Amino acid sequence: MKLRLIVLFIFVSVIASAQSENMKEYFDFQIIQENQAVPVIDHEVTLRRKPFTLVIILKEKIGVLTNFSVNPLLYDGFSHGKSLEKILEEPDLFMGMAEYDFNPEKRIFIDNIAAHYLYYDSEKAHRFSRAEIKDNIIYGYRDIDFFQHRSYDPIRKIENLQYDILYVVFMYMEYDDDWNRIEKQSDFLKINFR
């Protein structure tokens, strides 16, 4: 019995170590739908036109700019490793939108450039529906039941999304003393709806 417990402990430790080593430098992400993690294969995921949850996994208290778009401009640039300056004529437009903490409206904005600023500072200050900390890793869960075009569209249920594809990009950046942008990590995701 004691040997089984030791073997089990070693197995769990190896799995936990491998998972933390597989995490990217500053952040990672997952998609959950109907209480199941949906596999992301080659930066693509297929979802039903139903509510889903974007999980942003953070190694520390930072914010990740997250853009949802029907235009592949940012997605194509990020997928080819380009900087914002190489993708956008005005890269400073890729910035966080003002929105409430705790995602009370359970929505995403669809916009060609503007991004959500999904951050975690504390239990009382974050832009996720809920957040938890496990083994010093922050898991921010953003429930997505609704969508809205940023400037003109009413809020609509995700079931009424008229697009078959959403392009999602993620970026963590810092600024130096002269306010020059330093892009630390980016990622991208193509959501296919069926």
C-alpha positions as a Markdown table, in Angstrom:
| # | Residue | x | y | z |
|---|---|---|---|---|
| 1 | Met | 0.0 | 0.0 | 0.0 |
| 2 | Lys | 2.8 | 2.4 | 0.9 |
| 3 | Leu | 4.6 | 1.7 | -2.4 |
| 4 | Arg | 1.4 | 2.4 | -4.3 |
| 5 | Leu | 1.1 | 5.8 | -2.6 |
| 6 | Ile | 4.7 | 6.7 | -3.4 |
| 7 | Val | 4.3 | 5.7 | -7.0 |
| 8 | Leu | 1.1 | 7.7 | -7.2 |
| 9 | Phe | 2.8 | 10.7 | -5.7 |
| 10 | Ile | 5.7 | 10.5 | -8.1 |
| 11 | Phe | 3.3 | 10.2 | -11.1 |
| 12 | Val | 1.2 | 13.2 | -10.0 |
| 13 | Ser | 4.4 | 15.3 | -9.4 |
| 14 | Val | 5.7 | 14.4 | -12.9 |
| 15 | Ile | 2.4 | 15.3 | -14.5 |
| 16 | Ala | 2.1 | 18.6 | -12.6 |
| 17 | Ser | 5.7 | 19.5 | -13.5 |
| 18 | Ala | 5.2 | 18.7 | -17.2 |
| 19 | Gln | 2.0 | 20.9 | -17.3 |
| 20 | Ser | 3.8 | 23.9 | -15.7 |
| 21 | Glu | 6.7 | 23.4 | -18.1 |
| 22 | Asn | 4.4 | 23.3 | -21.1 |
| 23 | Met | 2.8 | 26.6 | -20.2 |
| 24 | Lys | 4.0 | 29.5 | -22.3 |
| 25 | Glu | 6.2 | 32.2 | -20.8 |
| 26 | Tyr | 3.6 | 34.7 | -19.5 |
| 27 | Phe | 0.1 | 33.3 | -20.4 |
| 28 | Asp | -1.8 | 30.5 | -22.0 |
| 29 | Phe | -5.4 | 29.9 | -22.8 |
| 30 | Gln | -8.1 | 27.3 | -23.0 |
| 31 | Ile | -11.7 | 27.1 | -24.3 |
| 32 | Ile | -14.4 | 25.4 | -22.3 |
| 33 | Gln | -17.9 | 24.6 | -23.7 |
| 34 | Glu | -20.6 | 22.7 | -21.9 |
| 35 | Asn | -18.2 | 22.1 | -19.0 |
| 36 | Gln | -15.6 | 20.4 | -21.2 |
| 37 | Ala | -12.3 | 21.6 | -22.4 |
| 38 | Val | -12.3 | 21.8 | -26.2 |
| 39 | Pro | -9.1 | 20.7 | -27.9 |
| 40 | Val | -7.2 | 23.5 | -29.6 |
| 41 | Ile | -5.4 | 21.9 | -32.6 |
| 42 | Asp | -2.9 | 24.0 | -34.6 |
| 43 | His | -4.4 | 27.2 | -33.2 |
| 44 | Glu | -8.0 | 26.2 | -34.2 |
| 45 | Val | -11.0 | 25.1 | -32.3 |
| 46 | Thr | -14.5 | 24.1 | -33.3 |
| 47 | Leu | -17.5 | 25.2 | -31.1 |
| 48 | Arg | -21.2 | 25.0 | -31.2 |
| 49 | Arg | -23.1 | 28.3 | -31.4 |
| 50 | Lys | -23.7 | 28.2 | -27.7 |
| 51 | Pro | -22.1 | 30.0 | -24.7 |
| 52 | Phe | -18.5 | 29.1 | -24.0 |
| 53 | Thr | -15.8 | 30.2 | -21.6 |
| 54 | Leu | -12.4 | 31.6 | -22.5 |
| 55 | Val | -9.8 | 30.7 | -19.8 |
| 56 | Ile | -6.7 | 32.9 | -19.6 |
| 57 | Ile | -4.0 | 31.3 | -17.6 |
| 58 | Leu | -1.5 | 33.7 | -16.1 |
| 59 | Lys | 1.9 | 33.1 | -14.4 |
| 60 | Glu | 1.6 | 36.4 | -12.6 |
| 61 | Lys | -0.7 | 39.4 | -12.2 |
| 62 | Ile | -0.7 | 40.8 | -15.7 |
| 63 | Gly | -3.1 | 41.8 | -18.4 |
| 64 | Val | -3.5 | 40.2 | -21.8 |
| 65 | Leu | -5.0 | 42.2 | -24.7 |
| 66 | Thr | -7.5 | 40.0 | -26.4 |
| 67 | Asn | -9.2 | 40.9 | -29.7 |
| 68 | Phe | -12.1 | 39.1 | -31.3 |
| 69 | Ser | -12.6 | 39.9 | -35.0 |
| 70 | Val | -14.2 | 38.6 | -38.2 |
| 71 | Asn | -11.4 | 40.2 | -40.1 |
| 72 | Pro | -8.2 | 38.0 | -40.3 |
| 73 | Leu | -5.8 | 41.0 | -40.4 |
| 74 | Leu | -4.4 | 40.7 | -36.8 |
| 75 | Tyr | -4.7 | 36.9 | -36.8 |
| 76 | Asp | -2.7 | 36.6 | -40.1 |
| 77 | Gly | 0.0 | 39.0 | -38.7 |
| 78 | Phe | 0.3 | 37.3 | -35.3 |
| 79 | Ser | 0.4 | 33.8 | -37.0 |
| 80 | His | 3.4 | 35.0 | -39.0 |
| 81 | Gly | 5.2 | 36.4 | -36.0 |
| 82 | Lys | 4.8 | 40.1 | -37.1 |
| 83 | Ser | 4.9 | 42.9 | -34.6 |
| 84 | Leu | 2.0 | 45.4 | -34.3 |
| 85 | Glu | 4.0 | 48.0 | -36.2 |
| 86 | Lys | 4.2 | 45.6 | -39.2 |
| 87 | Ile | 0.5 | 44.8 | -39.1 |
| 88 | Leu | -1.2 | 48.1 | -38.3 |
| 89 | Glu | -0.7 | 51.6 | -39.7 |
| 90 | Glu | -1.6 | 52.9 | -36.2 |
| 91 | Pro | -0.5 | 50.2 | -33.7 |
| 92 | Asp | -1.5 | 52.2 | -30.7 |
| 93 | Leu | -5.2 | 51.6 | -31.6 |
| 94 | Phe | -4.6 | 48.0 | -30.4 |
| 95 | Met | -5.4 | 48.8 | -26.8 |
| 96 | Gly | -7.8 | 47.8 | -24.1 |
| 97 | Met | -11.4 | 49.0 | -24.1 |
| 98 | Ala | -13.0 | 50.4 | -21.0 |
| 99 | Glu | -15.3 | 47.9 | -19.5 |
| 100 | Tyr | -16.6 | 46.7 | -16.1 |
| 101 | Asp | -14.7 | 44.3 | -13.9 |
| 102 | Phe | -16.1 | 40.8 | -13.4 |
| 103 | Asn | -17.7 | 40.6 | -16.9 |
| 104 | Pro | -21.3 | 41.2 | -15.6 |
| 105 | Glu | -22.7 | 41.2 | -19.2 |
| 106 | Lys | -20.9 | 38.0 | -20.2 |
| 107 | Arg | -20.0 | 39.4 | -23.5 |
| 108 | Ile | -17.3 | 39.9 | -26.0 |
| 109 | Phe | -16.8 | 42.8 | -28.4 |
| 110 | Ile | -16.2 | 42.1 | -32.0 |
| 111 | Asp | -13.9 | 44.7 | -33.5 |
| 112 | Asn | -11.2 | 44.8 | -36.2 |
| 113 | Ile | -8.6 | 46.3 | -33.8 |
| 114 | Ala | -9.7 | 47.2 | -30.3 |
| 115 | Ala | -9.1 | 44.6 | -27.6 |
| 116 | His | -10.4 | 43.5 | -24.2 |
| 117 | Tyr | -7.8 | 44.1 | -21.5 |
| 118 | Leu | -8.2 | 40.9 | -19.5 |
| 119 | Tyr | -6.2 | 41.4 | -16.3 |
| 120 | Tyr | -6.1 | 40.0 | -12.8 |
| 121 | Asp | -4.9 | 42.2 | -10.0 |
| 122 | Ser | -6.8 | 40.7 | -7.0 |
| 123 | Glu | -10.0 | 38.9 | -6.1 |
| 124 | Lys | -11.6 | 42.3 | -6.1 |
| 125 | Ala | -10.1 | 43.6 | -9.3 |
| 126 | His | -10.1 | 41.6 | -12.5 |
| 127 | Arg | -12.0 | 41.4 | -15.8 |
| 128 | Phe | -13.0 | 37.7 | -15.6 |
| 129 | Ser | -16.4 | 36.2 | -14.7 |
| 130 | Arg | -14.4 | 34.4 | -11.9 |
| 131 | Ala | -10.8 | 33.6 | -11.1 |
| 132 | Glu | -8.9 | 31.1 | -9.1 |
| 133 | Ile | -5.3 | 30.6 | -8.1 |
| 134 | Lys | -3.9 | 27.0 | -8.1 |
| 135 | Asp | -0.2 | 26.4 | -7.5 |
| 136 | Asn | 0.6 | 30.1 | -7.9 |
| 137 | Ile | -1.0 | 30.1 | -11.4 |
| 138 | Ile | -4.0 | 32.4 | -12.0 |
| 139 | Tyr | -7.0 | 31.0 | -14.0 |
| 140 | Gly | -9.3 | 33.7 | -15.3 |
| 141 | Tyr | -12.6 | 32.4 | -16.6 |
| 142 | Arg | -14.5 | 34.8 | -19.0 |
| 143 | Asp | -18.0 | 33.5 | -19.7 |
| 144 | Ile | -19.2 | 34.4 | -23.2 |
| 145 | Asp | -23.0 | 34.2 | -23.6 |
| 146 | Phe | -23.3 | 37.4 | -25.7 |
| 147 | Phe | -21.5 | 39.4 | -28.4 |
| 148 | Gln | -21.7 | 43.0 | -29.6 |
| 149 | His | -20.0 | 44.9 | -32.4 |
| 150 | Arg | -18.2 | 47.5 | -30.4 |
| 151 | Ser | -19.6 | 50.7 | -31.9 |
| 152 | Tyr | -23.0 | 50.0 | -33.3 |
| 153 | Asp | -24.6 | 46.7 | -32.7 |
| 154 | Pro | -27.0 | 45.8 | -29.9 |
| 155 | Ile | -26.0 | 43.0 | -27.5 |
| 156 | Arg | -27.0 | 39.6 | -29.0 |
| 157 | Lys | -26.9 | 36.0 | -27.8 |
| 158 | Ile | -23.9 | 34.0 | -29.1 |
| 159 | Glu | -26.5 | 31.6 | -30.6 |
| 160 | Asn | -27.3 | 34.4 | -33.0 |
| 161 | Leu | -23.8 | 35.0 | -34.2 |
| 162 | Gln | -24.0 | 35.3 | -38.0 |
| 163 | Tyr | -20.3 | 34.4 | -38.6 |
| 164 | Asp | -18.8 | 31.0 | -39.1 |
| 165 | Ile | -15.3 | 32.1 | -37.9 |
| 166 | Leu | -14.0 | 34.4 | -35.3 |
| 167 | Tyr | -10.3 | 35.3 | -35.2 |
| 168 | Val | -8.8 | 35.8 | -31.8 |
| 169 | Val | -5.4 | 37.3 | -30.9 |
| 170 | Phe | -3.7 | 37.6 | -27.6 |
| 171 | Met | -0.8 | 39.8 | -26.6 |
| 172 | Tyr | 1.1 | 40.7 | -23.4 |
| 173 | Met | 3.2 | 43.7 | -23.6 |
| 174 | Glu | 5.2 | 46.0 | -21.4 |
| 175 | Tyr | 6.6 | 49.5 | -21.8 |
| 176 | Asp | 10.1 | 50.8 | -21.1 |
| 177 | Asp | 10.9 | 54.1 | -19.4 |
| 178 | Asp | 10.4 | 56.0 | -22.7 |
| 179 | Trp | 7.0 | 54.4 | -23.2 |
| 180 | Asn | 8.2 | 52.2 | -26.1 |
| 181 | Arg | 6.1 | 49.1 | -26.4 |
| 182 | Ile | 7.9 | 45.8 | -25.8 |
| 183 | Glu | 5.8 | 42.9 | -27.1 |
| 184 | Lys | 6.6 | 40.0 | -24.7 |
| 185 | Gln | 4.2 | 37.2 | -25.9 |
| 186 | Ser | 1.5 | 36.9 | -28.5 |
| 187 | Asp | -0.8 | 34.0 | -29.6 |
| 188 | Phe | -3.7 | 33.5 | -31.9 |
| 189 | Leu | -6.8 | 31.3 | -32.3 |
| 190 | Lys | -9.3 | 30.6 | -35.0 |
| 191 | Ile | -12.8 | 29.7 | -33.7 |
| 192 | Asn | -14.9 | 27.8 | -36.2 |
| 193 | Phe | -18.6 | 27.6 | -35.4 |
| 194 | Arg | -20.8 | 24.7 | -36.5 |
